[in-house]
Amino acid sequence: MTGTFMIKHILSLSFILISTGSVAADTAQTASNTVDSFEKIFGVTEGKRRNHTKGFCFEGEFVPNSTAMQPYTNSALFLKEADVIGRLSHKGGNNNAADNKPADYGMGLLINTAAGPHNISMNTLDFFPVATPEAFAKLMMAKTQGSAAVKAFKDSNLDLQRFSAHKANKKKELTPYEGSTFNSINSFYLVDKKGKKTAIRWSFIPSKKQSIVLKPTADFFYENMQDNLNNHGISWDMVITLANPNDAVNDASIQWVGEHKQLTAGTLNVLSLSSEQDGRCDNINYDPLVLSPGVLPSEDPLLQARRNSYAISFGKRVLEKGAK
């Protein structure tokens, strides 16, 4: 086998192994185009993720509020404490992203429930820039072509216009990982014992205010979080928002606004930090469709698209590590 053929073969296997059911050719191509665009924009750091490239690991525990959750789901996620392998990261493919500049961040969680692994993959955006995988692939392609192409795409896409206006009105301030709120972006369903489904989104909100305690430099987030962990602990509360009847469940580009019923579903406690080299998060693919029974994905097409793109990125970095 040639190197190129072997790569394509393993990447196709990653789709088969990680996807549910067959993946249509156009869906696979859209995911491949998206990953290719990330590589063109940011370059490739071999052995690393193509998006959310810079980051580090943490380990912790998820302590559920089972009383609050029992009326809505029988998921093992909300029944008893579970170990967590997590990762915090900067959005984008720059492995040298500056910590001392305001940015968007990501959090991936692998929660080892009694019923098996449950993945949660979030970021600090309030909602997604566009509604479909195809639109996101076109946006990323436009970014490879320059500002004029991005403007032309934005002029033709109302979702991106709405997102850009929202971002422009948000205050830009430097916030450490541990002081940031992370959102599900996509919608999911809680399923009770009788099969009744309740549409939800969620946020992981810092349990207490977390601040910058060290002098900001280009690479200080790890030490800042370690200092906060040592001095007063770090945790996030998982706050679930129940959908109202008119909420857009299958469109991540539409923010849920107004009054909603919310539940504090549990607390994520951080126990330790580690680099990717020394920790256990680097070899984890935080596929958002790996869920425990009692939680189901919505029909938002971006969820399958995320799974597909993560699979391609995972396959590539496994190959790159194996070649070293």
C-alpha positions in Angstrom: 0.0 0.0 0.0 1.2 3.6 -0.7 1.1 6.0 2.2 -1.7 8.0 0.7 -3.8 4.9 0.0 -3.2 3.6 3.6 -4.3 6.9 5.1 -7.5 7.0 3.0 -8.2 3.3 3.9 -7.8 4.0 7.7 -9.9 7.2 7.5 -12.7 5.3 5.8 -12.5 2.7 8.5 -12.8 5.4 11.1 -16.1 6.5 9.6 -17.4 2.9 9.6 -16.3 2.3 13.2 -17.5 5.6 14.7 -20.6 6.4 12.7 -24.0 4.9 13.3 -25.2 3.3 10.1 -23.8 4.0 6.7 -22.4 7.5 5.9 -23.6 8.9 2.6 -20.9 10.0 0.2 -21.9 13.6 0.3 -22.0 13.7 4.1 -18.5 12.2 4.2 -17.2 14.6 1.6 -18.6 17.6 3.6 -16.8 16.4 6.7 -13.6 15.8 4.8 -13.8 19.3 3.2 -14.3 20.9 6.6 -11.2 19.2 8.1 -9.2 20.1 4.9 -10.2 23.8 5.4 -9.0 23.8 9.0 -5.7 22.4 7.8 -5.3 25.1 5.2 -6.2 27.9 7.6 -4.1 26.8 10.6 -1.6 24.4 9.2 -1.1 20.9 10.6 0.4 20.1 14.0 1.1 16.4 13.5 -0.5 14.1 16.0 -2.9 16.8 17.3 -6.5 17.6 16.7 -7.4 19.7 13.7 -9.7 21.9 15.8 -9.3 22.8 19.4 -5.6 21.9 18.9 -4.1 23.6 22.0 -5.3 22.3 25.3 -4.6 20.1 28.3 -6.2 17.3 30.3 -7.9 17.2 33.7 -9.4 14.4 35.7 -12.4 14.8 38.0 -15.7 13.5 39.1 -19.3 14.2 38.1 -21.7 14.3 41.1 -25.3 14.1 39.9 -28.4 15.6 41.4 -30.4 12.5 41.0 -33.5 13.8 42.7 -33.9 16.6 40.2 -33.3 14.4 37.2 -35.4 11.3 38.1 -38.6 12.7 36.7 -37.0 13.2 33.3 -34.6 10.4 32.7 -33.3 7.0 33.9 -29.8 7.7 32.5 -26.9 6.3 34.6 -25.3 9.7 34.1 -27.6 11.1 36.7 -27.7 8.2 39.2 -24.3 8.0 40.9 -20.9 9.7 41.0 -18.7 8.9 38.0 -15.0 9.5 37.1 -14.3 12.0 34.4 -11.5 12.4 31.9 -11.7 15.9 30.5 -9.9 18.2 28.1 -9.9 22.1 28.0 -8.9 23.8 24.8 -8.7 26.9 22.6 -11.1 27.0 19.6 -9.3 26.7 16.3 -6.3 24.8 14.9 -3.5 27.0 16.2 -1.4 24.9 18.6 0.3 28.1 19.8 -2.9 30.1 20.4 -2.2 32.9 22.9 -3.6 32.5 26.4 -3.4 36.2 27.0 -5.9 37.2 24.3 -9.7 36.8 24.6 -10.9 33.7 22.7 -13.5 31.0 22.6 -12.7 27.7 24.4 -13.9 24.1 24.4 -14.4 21.4 27.0 -14.6 17.7 26.3 -15.8 15.2 28.9 -15.7 11.4 29.0 -17.8 10.4 32.0 -17.5 6.7 32.9 -21.1 5.9 34.0 -22.2 2.5 35.3 -23.8 2.0 31.9 -20.7 2.8 29.9 -19.1 6.0 28.6 -21.0 9.2 28.1 -19.3 12.0 26.2 -20.1 15.7 26.4 -18.4 18.1 24.0 -19.0 21.9 24.5 -17.7 25.3 23.8 -18.1 28.9 25.0 -20.2 30.0 22.0 -23.8 30.9 22.9 -25.0 29.3 19.6 -23.5 28.1 16.4 -22.7 30.4 13.4 -24.7 28.4 10.8 -27.4 25.7 10.8 -26.1 23.0 8.6 -22.9 21.0 7.9 -22.9 22.2 4.3 -23.1 25.9 5.4 -20.2 25.4 7.9 -18.1 23.7 5.2 -18.7 26.6 2.9 -17.9 29.1 5.6 -14.6 27.3 6.3 -13.8 27.1 2.6 -14.4 30.9 2.3 -12.0 31.5 5.2 -9.3 29.7 3.2 -9.9 32.1 0.3 -9.7 35.4 2.3 -11.9 38.2 3.7 -13.7 38.9 0.4 -15.0 35.3 0.2 -16.1 35.4 3.8 -18.0 38.6 3.3 -19.7 37.2 0.2 -20.7 34.1 2.1 -21.9 36.2 5.1 -24.0 38.4 2.8 -25.8 35.2 1.6 -26.3 33.6 5.0 -28.8 35.0 7.5 -27.6 32.7 10.2 -24.1 34.0 10.1 -25.3 37.6 10.0 -27.3 37.0 13.2 -24.3 35.3 14.8 -21.9 38.0 13.8 -24.2 40.7 15.2 -24.4 38.8 18.5 -20.7 38.4 18.8 -20.0 42.0 18.0 -22.2 43.0 21.0 -20.5 40.7 23.5 -17.9 42.2 25.8 -14.5 40.8 25.0 -12.5 40.1 28.2 -9.8 37.6 29.1 -11.3 34.8 31.1 -9.5 31.6 32.1 -10.8 28.2 31.3 -12.0 27.6 34.8 -13.9 30.9 34.8 -15.7 30.2 31.6 -19.2 28.9 30.9 -19.4 26.0 28.4 -22.6 25.3 26.4 -23.9 22.2 24.7 -24.9 24.3 21.6 -26.8 21.4 20.1 -30.0 20.0 21.6 -30.6 16.5 23.1 -33.4 14.6 24.7 -33.9 13.2 28.2 -35.9 10.0 28.1 -37.8 8.7 31.1 -38.8 5.1 31.9 -42.0 5.4 29.9 -40.2 6.7 26.8 -41.3 10.3 27.1 -38.7 12.7 25.6 -37.9 16.1 26.9 -35.8 18.4 24.7 -32.9 20.1 26.4 -29.7 22.1 26.1 -27.2 22.6 28.9 -24.4 24.8 30.3 -21.6 24.1 32.6 -21.4 27.2 34.8 -18.5 27.8 37.2 -19.7 27.0 40.7 -17.8 30.0 42.0 -16.1 33.0 40.4 -12.7 32.0 39.0 -10.1 34.7 38.2 -6.8 35.3 36.6 -4.3 35.1 39.5 -1.1 35.1 37.5 0.5 37.6 35.2 -1.0 36.8 31.7 1.4 35.4 29.2 1.0 33.6 25.9 1.0 30.2 27.8 -0.2 30.7 31.4 -3.6 29.0 31.5 -2.3 25.7 32.9 -0.5 27.3 35.8 -3.4 29.7 36.5 -5.8 26.9 36.7 -3.4 24.8 38.9 -3.1 27.8 41.2 -6.9 28.2 41.5 -7.3 24.4 42.0 -4.7 24.4 44.8 -6.2 27.4 46.6 -9.9 27.0 46.5 -10.9 24.2 44.2 -12.6 24.3 40.7 -16.1 23.0 39.8 -18.8 23.6 37.3 -22.6 23.1 37.8 -24.4 21.4 35.0 -27.5 23.5 34.4 -30.0 21.9 32.0 -32.5 24.1 30.2 -35.8 22.5 29.2 -37.1 23.5 25.8 -40.2 25.6 25.4 -42.8 24.5 22.9 -41.6 27.0 20.2 -37.9 26.5 20.6 -35.8 25.4 17.6 -34.7 21.9 18.8 -32.9 20.9 15.6 -31.2 24.1 14.7 -28.0 25.1 16.7 -27.9 28.5 15.1 -31.0 29.6 16.9 -30.5 30.6 20.6 -33.2 29.8 23.1 -34.3 33.0 24.7 -36.7 34.1 27.3 -37.9 32.3 30.5 -37.2 28.6 30.6 -37.4 25.9 33.3 -33.9 25.0 34.4 -32.5 22.2 36.5 -29.2 21.8 38.2 -28.3 18.3 37.1 -25.0 17.9 38.9 -21.6 19.2 39.6 -18.3 18.6 37.8 -15.4 18.7 40.3 -11.8 19.0 39.0 -9.4 16.8 40.9 -6.1 17.2 38.9 -4.6 18.6 35.8 -2.0 17.2 33.4 -0.5 17.9 30.1 -1.7 16.0 27.1 1.6 14.1 27.1 1.2 13.0 30.7 -2.6 12.8 30.9 -5.3 10.5 29.5 -7.3 12.9 27.3 -5.1 13.0 24.2 -6.2 9.6 22.8 -9.9 10.2 23.5 -12.2 11.2 20.6 -15.0 13.3 22.3 -17.7 12.1 19.9 -20.9 13.9 21.1 -23.0 11.0 20.0 -21.6 8.6 22.5 -24.4 8.8 25.1 -25.7 6.6 28.0 -29.2 5.1 27.7 -31.8 7.6 28.8 -30.2 10.5 26.7 -30.8 10.7 23.0 -29.5 13.2 20.3 -31.8 15.6 18.6 -32.1 15.5 14.8 -29.8 18.5 14.5 -27.6 17.6 11.5 -24.6 19.2 13.0 -24.3 16.4 15.6 -23.6 13.8 13.0 -21.3 16.2 11.2 -19.3 16.7 14.3 -19.0 13.0 14.7 -17.8 12.6 11.2 -15.2 15.4 11.4 -13.9 14.2 14.7 -13.5 10.7 13.2 -11.4 12.1 10.3 -9.3 14.2 12.7 -8.9 11.2 15.1 -7.8 8.9 12.3 -5.3 11.3 11.0 -3.6 12.0 14.3 -3.5 8.3 15.2 -1.7 7.7 11.9 0.7 10.5 12.5 1.6 9.3 16.0 2.1 5.8 14.7 4.5 7.0 12.1 6.8 8.7 14.6 
